[in-house]
Amino acid sequence: MKSIVFCSVVAIAFATAPAFAQDETVSAGTTDAAQDSGGVNDIIVTATRASTSVQKTPLTIQVLSSDTLTKSGVTDSAALQSAVPGLTFTSGNVGQTLIYMRGIGTSILGLGAGSSVATYLDGVYLSNQQQALQKFGNVERVEVLKGPQATLYGRNATGGAINIITREPGSTMRLDADASYGNYDARTFRMTASGPVSDRVGALFSVLYDEHDGYARNLTLGNRPNADRTMGVRVTFKADVSDATSLTLRGDYSYRKFSDYYKELNPDSIFFFFDDSDYLPDPWEVRNNFVNRSTSRDRGVALTLKSDLGFGDLTSITSFRQFNSGPTVSDFDANDGPYWPALNIGGAILGDTLRSRQFYHESYVATDRAAPFFVTVGANYHREKAKQFVFRPLSFSETVVGAGTSDQTFDRWLDDETVSGFVDAGANVTPDLTLTAGVRYSEERKDYSQFNYYTANVPAGLAEATRTDKSWSPKLGAEYRPTSDLMLYATATSGFKSGGFAENNPFNTFKPEKIWSYEAGIKASFLDRRGRFNLAFFHADYEDLQIQQLVGGGTSFVRRIVNADSAKIQGVDVELTLRPVDRLTLGLGGEYLKTKIGDAILCEPTLPCTGTSAPFNAGVQNVKGNPLPNAPKWSLVGNVDYDIPLGNGMVNLHADASYRSRAYFNYFGLATLANGSEVSQPAYVNLNAQIRYEDDAGWSIAAYGQNLTDELVRTWMDVLSNYSSPATSTTPIDRGTLTGARFAAPRTYGVRFGYSF
């Protein structure tokens, strides 16, 4: 029935498409001069809060246009990692999105923590970790900014920032629609229609439907975990109030229904202690006695004012967003019943919910960067109020392991308020030399409280805590342009990530992270702009890393957050684009990354950790010198596009590949357990391809494939070990390392039909 309804909607949309036919408009994110001469597109970005060419922007930035996203199969923000070297998306809990860039990220979950890579949607900061996973429907381009961005983007951008820019209505009618069908009963429909309502008002309407069945198989219930369905709508109105002033009103709503898939990979896990038959070697098969499921609703409205003041451009954004998720059910003990039958002990999340309300305002004025002196000055206010309900009637959860005597039920509240001001100024000392300097002052207050209905291991009853973090985040830069096609630059930038609270214990507070990053690079165009080469060297001094760990042993494990001393990060980013002939485009990019953590006394996850120092317990170790998690030493990408004229249209052949060396999921550099079970992600190659035909009338058909070699890619792993029995038993368990994992999608393929004018 779902397929019939889906096909009917698609048929109606395509049947009505020709009635709107008008001239095609050009994306505002690119300029066509280079393309018309056979060169590489010159892309316009807003990374510096002003419109600049990507080749004139003094930082490492990768831009993916709507066309590039479609060709590469990048349908959401998590898939960006296949196209952007050094970027990693992972999920530490159901629906929780954790982002790493250049090795900088966080595994800390809960209301009291924030991301290390900031995500912005049309200039609006998305503060909730779950909101960072955005589906790409009506997207004009995505800008990925590497390195600290605190001066212009504020807190929680120590690793970088991701800007998602959606399309605005143009001066002529335009329609873009496509529908696809693939294996795992994957069905996608996207449509965006825009055009003028009057001489000064334009409107845009966009819808998205994206669904697939689960990639995994639950042999107990016969269902397929890992299914996902997203539906979304976006409306935009843009009014030119005068020749100098415009107002843009945006509204969006999305609904997601999905199921988690958590696979226990270790055959010697505690989960199989009483029944080895529950272990299944196939990574896509599991035995669970619950149907995993969760939902989320994300909605928002934003008003953007832009005005030419004569001496500069004013931009003012005011937004309100609301995000709800749950109730969430996730069975993660890999059993078709309790893994400890005698005590009726299992592992599942059976009712978590989250409610978040966010208000955001930012205003800034940017003067002409071509003037002898230029400046961007602005202020920002953000407030989030959130409530979380946690219900886990288990002996094993993400907060407490082992007691087995009561349900784990929590109410949690967060009130997070931030005020900041920033200035970024520069001087064109000569026509070829520009010097810049900037600073942001931020002040953030967090009020966090928890009512714990569970009496064991963590504080019971009501616990409340408050912290205020203040920071100055300066930056310095220099740009030298010996020719119009070559820029040399050097920057020193700082970053700041606010402190917070462990989700299970408000009294476990942690300090802010701070970082200084130094980057020197070149941006060059050559061969009459048929080639583009960008190179950047970077080094970062990272202080007070916020690290999450499980500590304890015997009958109790508690999640705790500490600040490590420091880390050193250095590496090289490179990007090469060639257009040797008019219809052939080649791309190659890569990042070499070397990370090393400083002094940090942590609990090694495969050893008991009941003492406070190494002489008392082998599990307490100093991880100094180890690499950071989710920081592969090598990450490479490559792509090729070739256009072949055919009849009244064009055939496009596209292929792209990415390579990543081994990545660890913990600070101990663990690759395998003693029994050979893998607890890291080995090096792998991901290969995607598409063949597409589009005729002159705008109709198109394409066949695509993602992960064509069907690589098994672990996006997240948790390693926990040496559990003893619950307090109600005196029999210890001497085996049982848990190696729970989540995976990227297996091989997928399908066909796509489209129409554009």
N, C-alpha and C positions, 0 to 999 in steps of 0.2 A: 504493500500500500504506500509506504514512504516513497518508493521509487516512482510510482505512478503519479503521485502528487508533485514530486520534484520535476519530472519530465513535463507535466502539464504547465507548470509555472514557466519553465524554460521556453517551451513552445510558444506560449502567449507573448513572452518578452521579445523573442526573435521575430515573431509574426508582425509585431507592431513597429519594429525597428526602422524599416525603410520610410515610414511616414515622417520621420524627423530629419531626413537627410539635409545637411548643410555643409559648408566648407569646414575642413579640419583645422583646428587651432594647434599652435605649437606650445609645448610645455614651457612654463616659466622658469624651470630649473636648468635649461640649457640654452646656449646660443649656437646658431647654425653656421656661422661664418667659417669656422674650421672645417665642419662637415661638408659644406658646399664646395670647398677647395680640395676635398679628398682627405682632410686631416681628421684628427681625433677631436671629438666634441669638447668644447670648453664649457665646463659645468659651473653654474653660479650657485653659491652656497651662502648660508647665513650664520656660519659657525662663530663669527666675530661680532654678532648682533648687527651686522651690516652686510649688504649684498656684495660679495667679492668673488672673483674667479677662484676656483679651487687651486690653481697654479700660483695664485698671488696670496694665498692664505698660509701664514707661517706656523703651521703645525701639521702633524700627521693626521690626515683625514681621508677616509674612504667613502665615496658616494655611490649609492646604488639607485639607479633610476627605476621607474615602474617597469620598463621593458626588460631591464637586467634582472629584476626580481622574478619576473614571470619566466624568463628563459632558464634561469638557474633553479627554479622550483622553490624559491624562498617565499613561502606563503605566510610566515609569521616571524616575529623577532628572534625566536630561538634558532631558526634556520639560518640566520645571518652568519653563524659561526662557520658554515661551509664556504662562505665567500669572503670572509674577513680574517686574515691571519692574526693570531693573538687574541681573538675573542672567543670566549667559552660561555655557553649557557648550560646550567645544570638545575636539578630540582631536588632539594633536600627534604621535602615533605609534599603531601598531596597538593598540587596546584601552586606550590611555592617556587618562584623563579629566582635563581641566584646567578649573578653575572660576574665574570672575571675578564679583565683586560690587562694585557701585559703582566699577568700573574697576580694582579691586585683584585681581590674580591672578598667575599665573606661566605661562611657556612652557617652564620648565626640566624636562627629562626625566631619568629615571634614578633609581638608588637613593639618590644623595646629596642629593636635593631633596625637598621636601614641598609640599603644597598650601597656598594662601593662604586657602582657605575650608574650615573643618573640617566633616567629615561624621560624624554620630553615629547609630548604630543601637541603639535602646533604651538609650541612655546609654553605649554603648561606642564609643570613638573608632576610626575606620577610617583607619589611617595610610597605607596604600598607595594611590597615585593610581588604580590600576585598580579598586579596591574602591568608589570613590566612585560608580560607575555601578550603582545598585541598581534592580532590578525591583520594582514595587509590586504585591504579591499581597495578603497579609494585613496591610494598612496601615490604621490607625485615622485618622492624620492626619500631615501633614508641616508642621513649623514652620521657616520661613526667617527667620533673624535677621540684620539688616543692620547693618554697622558692626563695629568690633573687639569681640571677645568674650573677650579674654585672661583677665580676672579669674576668670570662672566656667568658661571652656572651654579655657583654656591656650594653648599655642603654636599656630602655624599657623592662627590664626583672625583674621588682620589684616583680611580682607575681610568676615567674618561666619561664620555657622555654619548647617548644615542638620541638623535633628533629625528622624529618621524614627522614628515611634512605631507599633509593631505592636499588634494587639488582644490583650487578655488574656481568659482564660476567665471567663464570668460565672456567675451562680447558677442560670440556667435554660438549657435546651437551645437552641441557635441554629445555623442552617445558612445560609450564603450561597454560592451557586454561580452561575457564568455561563460561557457559551461563545460564542465569536464566530467568524465567518468573513468574510474580505474579499478584496479584490484582492491580487495578488502571492501568492495562495494562503496568506493570513495565517490562522493558526489559534491561538486562545487558549482556554485552559480554566483557571478559578480556582475553588477550593472551600475553604471554611473551615468546619469543624464544631467546636463547643465546647459544654461543659456540665459539670455536676457529676459527679464520680466518687464522692464521699462528701459528708458534711455540711461538711467543711472543705477538701476538695481538688477543684479543677477542672482540666480538661484542654482543650487546643485542638490541632487538627490541621489543617494547611493545605497545599495543593498548588498548584503553578503550572506551566502549560505554555504557552509563547509562541513562535511560529515564523512566519517569513515568508520567501518566496523573495527573491532579490536584486533590487534596484531597477535595477541596471545590466546591460549586456550585453557580454560578452567575445566579440568577433567572431572571434577566432582559435580558441578552444577551444569556443565555443558554450555556455559556462556563464554563470551570472548572479552576479557578485560582489555583495557587500553583503547576503548572506543572513544570517539570525540565528536561532538556536534556543536557548531557555533553559528549563531544567526545574529546579524547586525544591521543597523540602519544609521545613516548619517545624513543630516540636512545642513546646508550652508547657504546663508544669504549675505551678499555683499552689496553695500550701497555706497556710491560715490556722493557723499554729502555735498562736496564742492570739488573744484579742480585740485585742491590741495589736501582734502581730508576724505578718508573712507572708514566705514564701519563694517566689520565682518562678524556675523553671528553664527556660531557653530553649535550644533547639538548632535549627540551620538548616543546610541544605546546598543549594547551587545549582551547576548545570553549564551552561556556555554554550559553544556552538560557533558561530563566526561567521567571516565573510570580510571583509577590508578592501577598500575601494574608493578608489583614489587616481587622480585625473584631472588630467592635464597640460593646461592651458587655453591655453597660448601656442603658436600655430602656428609661431613662430620659435624654439622651444625647441631646446636642444642635442640633445634626444632625437629630433628629426626632421631633424637635420642631413644624414644620409645617405639618408633615405627619407621624403620629405614625405607619401607616401601613408599612413603610419602615423598621421598626425594626423586625428582625427575631430571635426568641429565639434559633434556632438551630445554634450552633457555627460554623458549616461548611456550612452555607448558607448566602448569602449576595446579596444586590442589588447594582450594579455598572453600570454606563453608559459608562465606558471605558474598553477596554481589557488590563489588566495589562500585561506588558512584559518588559524584559530587556535582554541584552546580555553582555558577557564579553569574552575577549581573553587574555590569559596569556601565554607568551612564554619566553624562556630563554636559554642561553648557558653558560656552566661553564667548566673550565679547572682546574683539580686538579693535582698537582705534589706532589708525595711522594718519599722521598729519605732517605735511611739509611746513615747518615753521620759518622757513627762509634761511636761518642760520644752521638748521639741522632737522633731522627727522625724528618725530616723536612716535613711540610705540607704547601702547598701554593695553595690557591683557588682564581681564578679570574672569575668573573661572570658579565654578562649583562642581564638584564631582562626588559621586556616591558609588561605593563598591560593596557588594554583599556576596558572601560565599557560604556554601553549606546548605543543609547538613551534609557532612562528609562521612562516608563509610569506606574503610580500607582495611582489608584483611591481609596482614603481612607475615603470618607465621607459617605459611607454606604447608598447612595441614588441612585435612577435610574435617577436622574437629579440634578440640583442645590438644596442644602439643604435649601437655602433661595431663593425661586423662584422669589420674587419681585425684588431682586437686582442681580439676576443671579449669586449667590455666591455658589461655590462648593469647594471641597477639592481634589486636585490631583497634582501629579508630572508629567509633560508632556514633558520632553526632557532633563533630566540631562545626562551629559557625563563626563567621566574622562579619561585622558591620563597620564600615569606615565612611566618614564624611570629611571632605577636604575642600578648603577655600584657598584660592591662590590669586595673588595680584602682583603684577610687576609693571613698572613704568620706567622707560629710559629714553634718553635723547642721544642720538648719534650724529655727529657732524661729518662733513665730507672728508673722507680719508685721503683725498688728493690735495687738500689744502695744506699750507705750510704747517699748521698746527691742527690737530683733530682730537676729539674726545668723545667717549661714550660714558655717560653718567646715569645712574639709575638707582632704584630702590625696590625691595621685594618683601612681600609678607606672605607667609604660609601657615595654615593651621589645619591639623588633622585631629579628629576625635574618633576613636575606634573602641569597639567592644568585641571581645572574643569569648565564646563559651566552648569549653573543652570537656568532652565526655569519653572516657576510656576505661571501661570496667575490666581491667586487665591486671596482670602482674608485670607485664612488660610494655613499656611505652617509651616515648622519646624523652620523658622526664625522670622516671623512676623505674628501676628494674629490681624485682626480687621479692617484695614484701608479700604480695599475694593475699592480702587480708581485706581489701576494701576497694570500691570503685575509685577511680581518679577523676574528679570533677572539679573544674575551676571556672570562675568568672574573672575576666581580666579587662581592665580599662586603660586607655592611653589618651592623654591630651598633650599634643606636640605642637608648640608654637615657635615660629622662627621669624625674626626681623633682620634684614640686612640692607646694606648700601654698598655700591661699588662705583669705581671710576677706572677707566682704561683710556690713557692718553698717549699721544704720540706726536712726533715732529719729523717732517720730511726735511732732514738737514741739508741734503742735496737732492737733485732729481733721482739719484741712484741709491741713496742711503736713508733709511727710516729707523728711528729709535722709539721704543714704546715702553711704558711702565704703567702698572695698574695695581689696585688693591681692593679687596672686599673685606668689610667688617660684618660679622654674623654673630647673632646672639640667639641661642635656642634653649627653650625650657621644656622639659619633659616631666609630666606627672604620670606615674604608673602605679596601679594598684591591682591587687589580686585577692580574691576570696577563694581559699582552698578548703574544699569539703573533705579532703583526704588527709589523714592524720600522720602518715608515715613519711619520713625522710626529708620532706620539705616543710617550711613553716605552715602550720594550719591556721585557719581563720583568716582575718583581714590583714593584709600587709600592704603598706604604702611607702612610696619613695619618690623623691623629686631631685632632679639635677638640672643645672644650667651650665651650658658650655658657650664660651665666647672665643672668637678667633679673628685674627688678621691674616688674610691670604694674599700676599703680594705676588707680582710677576714682573719680569723684565724681558725685553726682547730687542733684537736688531735684525734688520733686513737689508740686504745689499743686492742690487739688480744691475750687474755689469752690462747686460743686454736685455732686450724686451722678452727674450725667451729663456732667461736664466735668472733664478733667484737663489741666493744663499741666505740662510737665516740661523739664528741661535736664540734660544729662550731658556729662561730659568723660571719655573712655575711651581707654585705650592698648592697643596690640597689639604682638605680637612674633612674628616668624617666624625660626626658627633658621637659621644658616648651613649650608653644606654643601660639596659637591665636584662639579666637572664630571664627568659620567659617564664620559668617555673619558680623564680625567687627574686622579688624586687630588691632584696637586700644585697644580692650579687650584682653590684654595679661595675661598669668598666669605663675606662677613660677614652677620650677621643683618639683617633688615629691622625697622624700628620705625615706629610710627605713633601719632599723637595725633589723636583725632576728637572734634569738638564738635557736639552735636546739641541742638536746641530744637524742641519740638513740642507739639501739642494733640491730644487724643483726646476726641471729643464724640459723644454720642447725642442725638437730637432727634426731634420728632414722636412722642412717647410711645414712643421707641425703635424707631420704624419707619425711622429713618435713622441712619447712622453716618458720621462724617467724621473722618479722621485726616490730620494734616499735620505734616511734619517738615522742618526746614532743617538741613543738615549741612555741615561744613567739616573737612577732614582735612589734616594735615601729615605727609607720607610720606617717610621717610628711608632711604637706602641700598638703593634698589630693586635686586633681583636680576634681571639682564638677561642673556639668552642670545643669542649672536650667532655668525656664522661669520666668521672673519678669515683673511686670506691672499690668494692670487691666483696666477696662473701655473700652477704644478703642484700646489698644495696648499692646501686649505681645512680649517681645524680649528675645531671648536666650542669656544667659550670663554664663560665666565661672568664678568661684572663687576658691581660695585655702582655704580649711578648715584647722583648727589648727592641728589636729592630730587624730589618732585612735590607739586603742590597739587591738591586735589580738593574740589569744592563742588557743592551741588545741593539739590534739593527732592524729597521723596517725598509723594505724596498718594493717599488712598484714600477713595472714597465708595460707600456701599451704601444703597440705598433699597428699601423694601417698601411702596409707596404703597397697594396693595390686598392682600388676603390671599393671592392666588395669583400675584402678580407680584413678582419680585425683579430689581433692576437693580444692576449693579456697574460702577465705573469706577476705574481706578488709573493712576498714571503716575509717571515719574521724569525730572527734568531733571538732567543731569550735565555738569559742565564740568571737564575734567582738563587739567593742564599739567605737563609734565616739566621738571625743572631741568637743570643742566649734566650732559651725558652725551656722551662722545666715543665714537661707535659707527661701525661699518662699514656704509655705505649699500649695500643688497643688490643694486642694479643697477649698481654701479661696482666696479672692482677695488680691493682693499684690502690692499696689501702694505707700505705705510709705517706709521708710527706717529703721524703728525700731518698735518693738512690741507695744509700747504705741500708735502709730499712726495707726497701721493696724494689725488686728489679724492674717493676713497671714504671717507676718514676725516672725519667731520662731527660737529658739535655739534648735537644734536637739541633743544636748549633751546627751550621754548615749544610743542612739538608735543603733540598729545593722546596719551593712553595707548591701547594697543591694546585691542580688545574692550570699548570704552567708548562706546557710542552716546550722542549728546547727548540724544536723546529716546527713551524707551521707554514705550509706553502699552498698557493692556489694558482691555477692556470685555466685559461679559457680560450676558445677559438670560435669565431663566427664567420660564416661564408655565405654570401647571398648569390643565388643563381637565378637570372631572369627566366621565366617560364610562361609562355603565352601572355595573358594580360595581367600577370602578377609576378610574384617573387617567392622563391624557395629559400628559406633560411636554415642552414645547418649549424647547430650549436652543440658544443660539448664543454664541460668544465670538470675539473678534478681538484681535489684538495688532499693534502697529506699532513698528518700530525704524528709526531714522535710520541713516545710513551709519556703519559700523564699520570701523576699520582693523585690519590684522593685524601691523603693525610700528610701530616708534617714529618712522618718517620721514613718516608721513601720506601714504603712497603710495596713490593711488586707481586709476591706470591706468599702463600702460607707454606708451612712445612709439608703439607700433603699435596702441594702443587696447585692449589686453588688460586686463581688469579684474583688479585685485589687492587689492580691498577688497570688502566686502559693501555694495551700495547699499541705500537705504531700501526696506523691503518691508512688506507686510501679510499676516498669516497668519489665515485664517478657518476655524473649526471649527463644526460643528453636529451636533445629535442630536435625534431625536424618539423618545420612549419611552412605552410603555403598560405599566402595572402594575395587575393586578387585586387585589381585596381578599384573595385567597388567597396572594399573594406571587409569582405568576408574572409575568414581564415579557418584553417584546420591544422591541428598539430598532434603529433604523437610524442610522448615524453616518457622518460624513465629516471628514477632517482635511486641512488645507492645500487647501481646496476650489478655490482659484485656481491651484494647481499652481506656486507660486513656487519658483524655483531659489535656495536659500539656502546660501551657503558658510558652513560652520561653522569652517573652518580653511583657511589658505593659507600656503605657504612660498614666499618669493621669493628666488632665488639667481641670480647672473649672472656673466658675464665669465670663464668657465672657459677655460683653455688646454688643450691636449692633454696626455695623460699623459706621464710622463718618457721613455717609449720613443719619443716622436715629437717632431719639432721644428716641426710645423705648428700654428700657433695657431688657435683658434676665436674669431672676433670676434663671433659671435652666440650666443644660447643661453640667455637668461634662463628659468629654471625657475619655473613658477607652479603648483605642485601644490596641489590642493584636495580637500577632503572636503565632502560635502553633507548637509543634513538630508533627511528622507524627502520624496518627491514626494507628489502627491495620493493619499490612501488612503481607502477606504470599505468598509463592510460591514454586517452585521447581528449582533446580540447577543441571546441568550436567557438568561434568568436565573430563579432561584428563591430566595426568602428567607423565613425565618420566625423 
